[in-house]
Each structure stands twice: as structure tokens, then as C-alpha cells.
Amino acid sequence: MRLSDQQEPRMFRRISTAFLIALVALGALGGAAAADPTTRDPAKAPAGVYELDRRHASLIVKIAHMGFSNYTMRFNGITGGFTYDPANWQSTKVTINVDPKSIDTAENGFNRTVAGYFEPDKYPTITFTSTSLSQTAEGQGKLAGELTLHGVTKPVTLDVVFNGAGPGLLGLGTRVGFSGSGQINRRDFGINGGRPFAGDRVDLLFEVEFVKK
């Protein structure tokens, strides 16, 4: 079948557009590869003010369910940041805010039930504010701070791993990433919903990225 003189230019334009889209996609993939950390040494991370990238932040909580499993949930509403000076890294102050209504159990009805344990209308924000930072190994440390949950403030220490610093996607900006864990007892904060079917120890796991402002 032969295309008409009018159809041929339209067809070539569609092919050219598809080709350009493919090139952009390949460029994005190449940019993602180039976005690997350029250093995993905290002392070489650029100084500045860093803001949490909410799209690349997760806070996972695990709690024992009748001894059969560690039930897993996730908080989706997280904000925060810190100011960093590699010459005085011990003074780094981190503030993280969590929306208790953002708890995600993968079931909408149960989300509301669990969120209700936090009394979110009365205590709308869960806040962690660091008080000290110490190194335990290369790229690893302990971040101590005050956790305010359900109107109660208690000391909490988190184990933190520095995953590295480097350019963001397509080489734009500066990005740093951390992994970490911690543990609290919900009775210390007066949260008793779900007992005795759910345990008191709560394991915290987080993966976070921050972008330099």
C-alpha cells in the first residue's frame, strides 16, 4: 500500500516524535545511573540546609500481632530537614514531623482505626527533634533526640547509616540519603489501642533522602 503525499509527512512526524521520546527516556535512564552518590564519606557532604524529599521517604512501623507476625504499616505524611556543617557535624539538628492520620495499613477502614489510637485531632503531629549525633563506625552513627507522640515526650535513639551524597536525577541539585532504625514502647506514650492483640514494642525502619535547598 502506497501512502499519499499528504499521509507521508504525517507518518514521518509521528516516527520522529516517537524517536525523540525514546531518546528522552534513554537520557532519563542514563541520568538515573549518573545520580549514584559521589561520596559515602559524611565529611565530604556539602554544607547547607537540607529538606526532606517526601517522594523518597518512608517510615515503616512493625508491631507484634498475637505472636503470629510483625504487622507492618507505613506513615506517608513526613516532612522535615536539617542544617549540615561537615566541619561541625556533631552539632547537626534534625527535625522530622509525621502526620498520624497518614498511617497506611493497605486497608482504608483499618487506617482510620489505627489512626484513631493516636487521637490525631488532639495530637495532630508526631515530632522527632535530635539532641546529639555520634559516630559508631565509618558512615554510621547514633542520632539521639526527643520524640513527642500522643502528647508525651520521651528520649529516643536511632541507629543511622549514611548512604551517600551526590547529584540528583539528571545531575541536578545535591542529594543525601540515610537508612536507619529504632524502637519504642507505645505504653510509654499512653497508646493502648489494639491491646492485647497487638504488642507494645514498636520497631521503626526508615529510608530517607534530603535535597539541599
Backbone as CSV, one residue per row, in Angstrom:
resi,resn,N_x,N_y,N_z,CA_x,CA_y,CA_z,C_x,C_y,C_z
1,MET,0.851,-1.186,0.000,0.000,0.000,0.000,0.882,1.230,0.000
2,ARG,0.615,2.134,-0.912,1.407,3.361,-1.025,0.666,4.500,-0.333
3,LEU,1.433,5.244,0.510,0.841,6.377,1.191,0.726,7.556,0.254
4,SER,-0.289,8.373,0.494,-0.456,9.580,-0.314,0.597,10.598,0.064
5,ASP,0.724,11.637,-0.762,1.710,12.687,-0.481,1.402,13.400,0.826
6,GLN,0.128,13.454,1.238,-0.229,14.119,2.488,0.011,13.207,3.697
7,GLN,-0.163,11.897,3.477,0.000,10.964,4.581,1.463,10.770,4.974
8,GLU,2.367,10.816,3.971,3.775,10.549,4.244,4.380,11.527,5.255
9,PRO,4.200,12.858,5.090,4.785,13.770,6.083,4.245,13.531,7.483
10,ARG,2.927,13.225,7.601,2.358,12.971,8.920,2.984,11.744,9.553
11,MET,3.207,10.708,8.732,3.799,9.481,9.242,5.224,9.726,9.724
12,PHE,5.990,10.495,8.930,7.364,10.787,9.326,7.402,11.611,10.616
13,ARG,6.430,12.522,10.780,6.386,13.319,12.009,6.128,12.434,13.219
14,ARG,5.228,11.450,13.057,4.945,10.536,14.162,6.178,9.701,14.510
15,ILE,6.893,9.241,13.475,8.117,8.452,13.722,9.159,9.300,14.431
16,SER,9.302,10.562,13.980,10.287,11.459,14.588,9.939,11.733,16.042
17,THR,8.641,11.933,16.318,8.208,12.179,17.697,8.497,10.985,18.584
18,ALA,8.179,9.781,18.084,8.445,8.563,18.859,9.935,8.403,19.116
19,PHE,10.762,8.755,18.115,12.208,8.646,18.258,12.711,9.602,19.335
20,LEU,12.171,10.827,19.344,12.579,11.805,20.348,12.182,11.370,21.750
21,ILE,10.964,10.803,21.878,10.516,10.305,23.178,11.448,9.208,23.676
22,ALA,11.865,8.320,22.762,12.782,7.250,23.141,14.115,7.803,23.615
23,LEU,14.602,8.844,22.925,15.865,9.455,23.331,15.767,10.075,24.712
24,VAL,14.641,10.761,24.987,14.447,11.367,26.304,14.412,10.295,27.387
25,ALA,13.709,9.184,27.105,13.633,8.094,28.077,15.005,7.513,28.356
26,LEU,15.797,7.314,27.302,17.146,6.793,27.485,18.001,7.770,28.268
27,GLY,17.813,9.073,27.994,18.551,10.083,28.735,18.208,10.066,30.201
28,ALA,16.915,9.865,30.502,16.495,9.797,31.899,17.112,8.600,32.594
29,LEU,17.155,7.462,31.890,17.771,6.281,32.471,19.258,6.507,32.715
30,GLY,19.897,7.148,31.759,21.314,7.441,31.924,21.542,8.401,33.067
31,GLY,20.627,9.390,33.209,20.734,10.336,34.305,20.566,9.667,35.643
32,ALA,19.653,8.673,35.700,19.442,7.968,36.957,20.703,7.245,37.375
33,ALA,21.389,6.630,36.387,22.628,5.931,36.703,23.684,6.909,37.184
34,ALA,23.711,8.102,36.559,24.702,9.109,36.928,24.409,9.722,38.281
35,ALA,23.210,9.459,38.828,22.832,10.063,40.098,23.319,9.271,41.303
36,ASP,24.128,8.241,41.095,24.679,7.500,42.221,25.492,8.450,43.102
37,PRO,25.559,8.175,44.420,26.357,9.038,45.304,27.803,9.161,44.826
38,THR,28.334,10.354,44.928,29.729,10.587,44.570,30.645,10.402,45.773
39,THR,30.061,10.368,46.976,30.843,10.102,48.181,29.963,9.438,49.220
40,ARG,30.571,8.565,49.994,29.888,7.967,51.132,30.553,8.382,52.440
41,ASP,31.340,9.431,52.342,32.031,9.996,53.497,31.247,11.218,53.973
42,PRO,30.637,11.176,55.170,29.857,12.322,55.641,30.650,13.621,55.686
43,ALA,31.959,13.522,55.905,32.785,14.725,55.982,32.885,15.444,54.649
44,LYS,32.535,14.739,53.547,32.618,15.347,52.221,31.253,15.789,51.691
45,ALA,30.210,15.602,52.489,28.891,16.078,52.081,28.857,17.595,52.149
46,PRO,28.268,18.266,51.153,28.269,19.732,51.129,27.502,20.329,52.309
47,ALA,28.017,21.422,52.835,27.327,22.144,53.897,26.071,22.801,53.339
48,GLY,25.088,23.001,54.198,23.888,23.693,53.752,22.644,23.236,54.481
49,VAL,21.519,23.762,54.024,20.219,23.409,54.587,19.585,22.346,53.692
50,TYR,19.140,21.259,54.294,18.579,20.134,53.547,17.109,19.935,53.935
51,GLU,16.305,19.668,52.919,14.875,19.452,53.119,14.501,18.036,52.700
52,LEU,13.641,17.399,53.470,13.231,16.033,53.171,12.502,15.959,51.833
53,ASP,12.882,14.985,51.016,12.178,14.704,49.765,11.060,13.724,50.093
54,ARG,9.837,14.218,50.163,8.712,13.388,50.613,8.437,12.218,49.672
55,ARG,8.811,12.371,48.399,8.570,11.282,47.450,9.529,10.121,47.651
56,HIS,10.628,10.393,48.327,11.627,9.346,48.556,11.917,9.236,50.050
57,ALA,10.845,9.122,50.815,10.968,8.965,52.267,9.920,7.970,52.742
58,SER,10.327,7.048,53.564,9.375,6.084,54.106,9.685,5.830,55.577
59,LEU,8.624,5.734,56.358,8.734,5.356,57.759,7.847,4.130,57.957
60,ILE,8.483,2.999,58.190,7.785,1.739,58.381,7.741,1.424,59.870
61,VAL,6.586,0.987,60.358,6.475,0.561,61.757,6.008,-0.893,61.789
62,LYS,6.578,-1.647,62.716,6.211,-3.057,62.879,5.833,-3.307,64.328
63,ILE,4.746,-4.066,64.512,4.282,-4.368,65.851,3.777,-5.808,65.876
64,ALA,4.087,-6.516,66.944,3.713,-7.925,67.036,2.192,-8.071,67.058
65,HIS,1.679,-9.035,66.277,0.251,-9.329,66.245,0.010,-10.729,66.785
66,MET,-0.393,-10.806,68.077,-0.744,-12.065,68.724,0.376,-13.102,68.655
67,GLY,1.608,-12.650,68.429,2.737,-13.558,68.346,2.874,-14.289,67.027
68,PHE,1.935,-14.051,66.088,1.973,-14.769,64.818,2.816,-14.049,63.759
69,SER,2.885,-12.727,63.831,3.623,-11.969,62.821,3.955,-10.600,63.378
70,ASN,4.796,-9.898,62.665,5.067,-8.498,62.958,4.293,-7.673,61.943
71,TYR,3.140,-7.167,62.363,2.268,-6.438,61.453,2.964,-5.157,61.007
72,THR,2.924,-4.893,59.714,3.699,-3.792,59.128,2.781,-2.718,58.588
73,MET,3.099,-1.469,58.936,2.359,-0.294,58.472,3.350,0.774,58.031
74,ARG,2.834,1.791,57.378,3.691,2.849,56.870,3.033,4.205,57.083
75,PHE,3.830,5.192,57.478,3.371,6.577,57.527,3.770,7.250,56.221
76,ASN,2.798,7.871,55.553,3.069,8.528,54.267,3.312,10.033,54.395
77,GLY,2.818,10.650,55.462,2.945,12.105,55.608,4.130,12.478,56.466
78,ILE,5.281,12.696,55.846,6.515,13.008,56.573,7.132,14.286,56.002
79,THR,7.548,15.190,56.871,8.279,16.396,56.468,9.453,16.582,57.430
80,GLY,10.374,17.450,57.056,11.481,17.724,57.960,12.717,18.216,57.243
81,GLY,13.789,18.331,58.002,15.043,18.798,57.427,16.112,18.989,58.482
82,PHE,17.259,19.468,58.025,18.371,19.729,58.939,19.358,20.673,58.267
83,THR,20.191,21.282,59.084,21.293,22.115,58.595,22.589,21.372,58.874
84,TYR,23.456,21.296,57.853,24.654,20.465,57.978,25.931,21.261,57.749
85,ASP,26.876,21.042,58.639,28.210,21.617,58.504,29.208,20.489,58.716
86,PRO,29.887,20.018,57.658,30.806,18.886,57.814,31.943,19.157,58.788
87,ALA,32.257,20.435,59.010,33.325,20.772,59.948,32.838,20.675,61.399
88,ASN,31.531,20.612,61.581,30.958,20.537,62.925,29.725,19.633,62.878
89,TRP,29.899,18.419,62.338,28.766,17.542,62.091,28.060,17.097,63.357
90,GLN,28.778,17.088,64.493,28.157,16.645,65.744,27.012,17.570,66.164
91,SER,27.022,18.797,65.657,26.000,19.772,66.051,24.757,19.718,65.158
92,THR,24.721,18.777,64.225,23.586,18.670,63.307,22.289,18.472,64.083
93,LYS,21.288,19.289,63.771,19.978,19.195,64.405,18.953,18.785,63.352
94,VAL,18.343,17.646,63.572,17.360,17.097,62.638,15.964,17.230,63.247
95,THR,15.017,17.685,62.436,13.622,17.738,62.873,12.764,17.006,61.856
96,ILE,11.983,16.057,62.322,11.086,15.286,61.469,9.671,15.366,62.046
97,ASN,8.708,15.654,61.185,7.306,15.712,61.572,6.525,14.641,60.814
98,VAL,5.646,13.947,61.520,4.848,12.870,60.930,3.370,13.133,61.202
99,ASP,2.566,12.992,60.170,1.126,13.139,60.300,0.529,11.790,60.724
100,PRO,-0.022,11.670,61.946,-0.548,10.371,62.386,-1.718,9.875,61.542
101,LYS,-2.422,10.799,60.879,-3.535,10.386,60.029,-3.059,9.741,58.731
102,SER,-1.752,9.814,58.461,-1.227,9.276,57.202,-0.847,7.807,57.317
103,ILE,-1.191,7.151,58.440,-0.857,5.737,58.605,-1.515,4.925,57.496
104,ASP,-0.767,4.004,56.925,-1.234,3.222,55.774,-1.075,1.735,56.090
105,THR,-2.220,1.056,56.256,-2.220,-0.384,56.512,-2.626,-1.173,55.275
106,ALA,-2.892,-0.458,54.167,-3.390,-1.035,52.913,-4.884,-1.329,52.979
107,GLU,-5.536,-0.948,54.085,-6.984,-1.084,54.201,-7.549,0.219,54.758
108,ASN,-8.358,0.916,53.944,-8.832,2.238,54.334,-9.557,2.246,55.676
109,GLY,-10.425,1.274,55.883,-11.158,1.232,57.142,-10.244,1.050,58.337
110,PHE,-9.267,0.152,58.201,-8.339,-0.091,59.301,-7.395,1.092,59.492
111,ASN,-7.107,1.825,58.410,-6.299,3.043,58.543,-6.929,3.981,59.564
112,ARG,-8.234,4.183,59.443,-8.931,5.089,60.364,-8.906,4.550,61.790
113,THR,-9.018,3.236,61.917,-8.982,2.631,63.252,-7.645,2.867,63.929
114,VAL,-6.569,2.566,63.212,-5.228,2.720,63.792,-4.907,4.185,64.041
115,ALA,-5.255,5.051,63.085,-5.012,6.484,63.274,-5.728,6.993,64.522
116,GLY,-6.895,6.421,64.807,-7.639,6.842,65.984,-6.909,6.570,67.283
117,TYR,-6.035,5.549,67.305,-5.260,5.263,68.512,-4.369,6.448,68.895
118,PHE,-3.980,7.245,67.908,-3.100,8.387,68.155,-3.867,9.640,68.584
119,GLU,-5.192,9.586,68.548,-6.032,10.767,68.816,-5.525,11.972,68.016
120,PRO,-5.523,11.851,66.677,-4.875,12.859,65.844,-5.516,14.242,65.876
121,ASP,-6.792,14.317,66.189,-7.408,15.644,66.278,-6.880,16.410,67.489
122,LYS,-6.533,15.681,68.526,-5.986,16.295,69.742,-4.471,16.463,69.646
123,TYR,-3.820,15.474,69.014,-2.357,15.499,68.865,-2.030,15.326,67.380
124,PRO,-2.103,16.408,66.603,-2.039,16.295,65.139,-0.662,15.997,64.548
125,THR,0.390,16.062,65.356,1.732,15.877,64.802,2.592,15.017,65.714
126,ILE,3.314,14.095,65.108,4.364,13.337,65.794,5.686,13.997,65.412
127,THR,6.494,14.357,66.402,7.720,15.110,66.116,8.945,14.453,66.750
128,PHE,9.999,14.362,65.949,11.298,13.944,66.463,12.270,15.090,66.260
129,THR,12.930,15.515,67.349,13.934,16.582,67.291,15.218,16.047,67.889
130,SER,16.278,16.035,67.110,17.530,15.451,67.592,18.206,16.356,68.613
131,THR,18.961,15.715,69.500,19.721,16.439,70.515,21.216,16.180,70.416
132,SER,21.606,15.047,69.809,23.034,14.757,69.647,23.228,13.738,68.536
133,LEU,24.427,13.758,67.969,24.794,12.829,66.899,26.194,12.320,67.183
134,SER,26.377,10.998,67.183,27.692,10.417,67.444,27.987,9.352,66.402
135,GLN,29.268,9.175,66.107,29.694,8.191,65.119,30.043,6.881,65.805
136,THR,29.568,5.767,65.234,29.884,4.445,65.779,30.811,3.665,64.861
137,ALA,30.792,3.970,63.578,31.661,3.351,62.580,31.660,4.282,61.376
138,GLU,32.463,3.956,60.393,32.525,4.821,59.213,31.159,4.876,58.528
139,GLY,30.605,6.073,58.442,29.310,6.251,57.792,28.130,5.782,58.618
140,GLN,28.342,5.479,59.895,27.266,5.021,60.762,27.292,5.790,62.068
141,GLY,26.122,5.938,62.684,26.088,6.669,63.929,24.817,6.470,64.712
142,LYS,24.743,7.177,65.834,23.572,7.173,66.706,23.023,8.604,66.745
143,LEU,21.743,8.725,66.445,21.070,10.018,66.470,20.100,10.001,67.641
144,ALA,20.442,10.735,68.688,19.596,10.799,69.871,18.701,12.027,69.778
145,GLY,17.512,11.891,70.343,16.608,13.023,70.295,15.398,12.831,71.170
146,GLU,14.453,13.762,71.028,13.205,13.731,71.788,12.059,13.436,70.822
147,LEU,11.293,12.395,71.146,10.129,12.037,70.344,8.872,12.469,71.094
148,THR,8.078,13.312,70.441,6.808,13.740,71.014,5.695,13.015,70.269
149,LEU,4.980,12.149,71.000,3.954,11.289,70.426,2.791,11.204,71.408
150,HIS,1.590,11.491,70.904,0.391,11.381,71.736,0.489,12.290,72.961
151,GLY,1.139,13.450,72.761,1.259,14.433,73.828,2.312,14.137,74.865
152,VAL,3.109,13.091,74.637,4.157,12.690,75.576,5.511,12.800,74.886
153,THR,6.499,13.333,75.590,7.850,13.464,75.033,8.809,12.548,75.776
154,LYS,9.513,11.701,75.005,10.459,10.749,75.591,11.743,10.734,74.760
155,PRO,12.880,10.408,75.392,14.128,10.281,74.630,14.124,9.019,73.777
156,VAL,14.629,9.143,72.569,14.724,8.018,71.638,16.062,8.105,70.921
157,THR,16.713,6.975,70.708,17.971,6.936,69.963,17.790,6.075,68.726
158,LEU,18.199,6.603,67.583,18.069,5.914,66.306,19.440,5.503,65.785
159,ASP,19.524,4.319,65.209,20.734,3.893,64.508,20.631,4.371,63.065
160,VAL,21.653,5.078,62.603,21.592,5.727,61.286,22.787,5.318,60.436
161,VAL,22.515,5.063,59.158,23.565,4.767,58.171,23.516,5.845,57.098
162,PHE,24.663,6.461,56.822,24.764,7.458,55.763,25.018,6.738,54.446
163,ASN,24.063,6.840,53.527,24.173,6.128,52.248,24.956,6.890,51.193
164,GLY,25.164,8.184,51.409,25.980,8.931,50.467,25.385,10.268,50.075
165,ALA,26.212,11.059,49.387,25.812,12.373,48.873,26.228,12.471,47.417
166,GLY,25.454,13.209,46.644,25.778,13.370,45.236,24.702,14.129,44.508
167,PRO,24.833,14.247,43.183,23.838,14.972,42.393,22.536,14.195,42.303
168,GLY,21.438,14.919,42.093,20.145,14.284,41.911,19.968,13.787,40.493
169,LEU,18.728,13.436,40.152,18.407,12.937,38.823,18.819,13.947,37.756
170,LEU,19.436,13.447,36.681,19.944,14.276,35.587,21.014,15.263,36.052
171,GLY,21.638,14.955,37.204,22.728,15.784,37.700,22.299,17.074,38.351
172,LEU,21.022,17.195,38.681,20.507,18.445,39.233,20.536,18.422,40.757
173,GLY,21.014,19.509,41.361,20.973,19.664,42.808,21.910,18.734,43.542
174,THR,21.793,18.740,44.872,22.586,17.877,45.738,21.643,17.088,46.622
175,ARG,21.907,15.808,46.742,21.015,14.901,47.464,21.836,14.049,48.429
176,VAL,21.275,13.794,49.623,21.895,12.886,50.580,20.849,11.866,51.025
177,GLY,21.303,10.680,51.398,20.364,9.638,51.791,20.809,8.898,53.033
178,PHE,19.820,8.442,53.807,20.084,7.731,55.052,19.128,6.544,55.199
179,SER,19.604,5.514,55.866,18.762,4.415,56.319,18.895,4.343,57.821
180,GLY,17.874,3.793,58.478,18.003,3.711,59.922,16.903,2.911,60.580
181,SER,17.048,2.777,61.900,16.086,2.002,62.666,16.068,2.486,64.107
182,GLY,15.014,2.109,64.805,14.870,2.447,66.210,13.775,1.604,66.820
183,GLN,13.502,1.852,68.085,12.494,1.057,68.781,11.903,1.888,69.913
184,ILE,10.585,1.788,70.078,9.920,2.454,71.181,8.923,1.485,71.806
185,ASN,8.467,1.838,72.992,7.385,1.112,73.649,6.177,2.034,73.672
186,ARG,5.097,1.631,73.034,3.965,2.539,72.900,3.283,2.837,74.235
187,ARG,3.466,1.962,75.234,2.905,2.243,76.555,3.527,3.494,77.164
188,ASP,4.814,3.751,76.812,5.487,4.945,77.327,4.795,6.219,76.864
189,PHE,4.047,6.109,75.769,3.377,7.277,75.208,1.854,7.222,75.393
190,GLY,1.396,6.278,76.208,-0.014,6.196,76.515,-0.893,5.749,75.361
191,ILE,-0.337,4.978,74.422,-1.109,4.467,73.288,-1.434,3.005,73.560
192,ASN,-2.706,2.737,73.801,-3.110,1.401,74.231,-4.078,0.714,73.284
193,GLY,-4.460,1.378,72.200,-5.414,0.793,71.268,-4.920,-0.517,70.687
194,GLY,-5.833,-1.479,70.545,-5.485,-2.763,69.952,-4.953,-3.790,70.911
195,ARG,-4.678,-3.398,72.158,-4.215,-4.383,73.129,-5.404,-5.234,73.561
196,PRO,-5.190,-6.535,73.898,-3.899,-7.233,73.988,-3.495,-7.936,72.697
197,PHE,-4.237,-7.694,71.599,-3.933,-8.401,70.349,-2.645,-7.897,69.696
198,ALA,-2.297,-6.643,69.957,-1.070,-6.063,69.413,-0.089,-5.819,70.548
199,GLY,1.182,-6.038,70.259,2.213,-5.880,71.281,2.495,-4.429,71.619
200,ASP,3.423,-4.230,72.537,3.785,-2.878,72.977,5.047,-2.362,72.293
201,ARG,5.949,-3.270,71.946,7.182,-2.836,71.288,6.883,-2.485,69.840
202,VAL,7.385,-1.341,69.414,7.200,-0.879,68.035,8.572,-0.689,67.410
203,ASP,8.834,-1.408,66.322,10.089,-1.258,65.585,9.907,-0.206,64.497
204,LEU,10.871,0.678,64.380,10.840,1.748,63.397,11.927,1.521,62.361
205,LEU,11.570,1.602,61.101,12.529,1.473,59.996,12.308,2.636,59.057
206,PHE,13.371,3.323,58.679,13.181,4.459,57.777,14.239,4.502,56.681
207,GLU,13.799,4.980,55.533,14.646,5.251,54.374,14.313,6.662,53.920
208,VAL,15.295,7.558,53.955,15.003,8.961,53.662,16.073,9.579,52.767
209,GLU,15.623,10.519,51.947,16.514,11.326,51.129,16.196,12.794,51.373
210,PHE,17.251,13.600,51.391,17.116,15.040,51.589,17.758,15.762,50.409
211,VAL,17.201,16.908,50.066,17.707,17.710,48.963,18.197,19.051,49.499
212,LYS,19.375,19.463,49.067,19.947,20.741,49.505,19.154,21.888,48.883
213,LYS,18.716,22.816,49.725,17.909,23.949,49.261,18.796,25.019,48.613
